[in-house]
Amino acid sequence: MTKALPRSKKPSRPSARSVSRRKRTIRAQPVARRAPSRRALRTRRKFLAHFPGGFRDETYLDWERGYKWNAHRAWEAALNQSAFESLIRAGKFEEIAATAIRIESRTNLLFSFEKMALRDAVRSPAGAKAFALALFDLLHGPEPMEVRFSNWIDAVGRLPRRKTRVLTWPLVTVFGFIAQPRTHFFLKPTVTREAARRYGVELPYASRPSWPLYKGLLDFVAQVRGDIGDLRPRDMIDLQSFLWVQGSDEYPD
């Protein structure tokens, strides 16, 4: 008579407590971070050579951050979302355009020819209305950023033009940067691309603004933020200033 083979023993099912403990252990394991490249470390050294106190350095606050932050504060006082919305409801488009231009004019962010081109573009009631509505949508619209930024580019491109074109990278990025410095980056193409090159990154570029290129810029800036996180950059003002130091002739190596 053939003996019955013994049944294989099922592995015992782990208790809910042990599973929970295992999950906690897995979650607690540190996430590996990419180490900054040699070029990235070089840009950090350059920034700290000019501003040993980093983003809290008194000279840095005076030369780079102060006037940009003051512009943001002026924007919050005059054109915060509630005030902006009230002005639109009242049809005060020319006041909106004039206020935005006045706040920017106290900075050195735009070239004089860009400032003049914008003033000309919003001189007419139709130009001021198109500018104001598109800018509000960029800052506070419900659509995804890709849609809002693309619509903003189209609106600026359709503004009346006299001598100089209005659709430039600095002009389409400056008001977002002033109004929402946690979200938007101000792009001066020559300096920013040189800073990226020194960082070891070739930024794709075209003179006509577009969402894909802006998204690529934001991704690069996010990489920089991760590499210098221990310096505690507060917002895009600090990140734009950090990259300005890398690419501008104002700050020699």
Sequence and secondary structure as in RCSB ss.txt:
>XXXX:A:sequence
MTKALPRSKKPSRPSARSVSRRKRTIRAQPVARRAPSRRALRTRRKFLAHFPGGFRDETYLDWERGYKWNAHRAW
EAALNQSAFESLIRAGKFEEIAATAIRIESRTNLLFSFEKMALRDAVRSPAGAKAFALALFDLLHGPEPMEVRFS
NWIDAVGRLPRRKTRVLTWPLVTVFGFIAQPRTHFFLKPTVTREAARRYGVELPYASRPSWPLYKGLLDFVAQVR
GDIGDLRPRDMIDLQSFLWVQGSDEYPD
>XXXX:A:secstr
               HHHHHHHHHHHHHS        HHHHHHHHHHHHH TTGGG HHHIIIIIHHHHHHHHHH
HHHHSHHHHHHHHHTT HHHHHHHHHHHHHTSS S HHHHHHHHHHTSSHHHHHHHHHHHHHHHH SS HHHHHH
HHHHHHHHS  SSS S  HHHHHHHHHHH TTT     HHHHHHHHHHHT      SS  HHHHHHHHHHHHHHH
HHTGGG   SHHHHHHHHHHHH TTS  
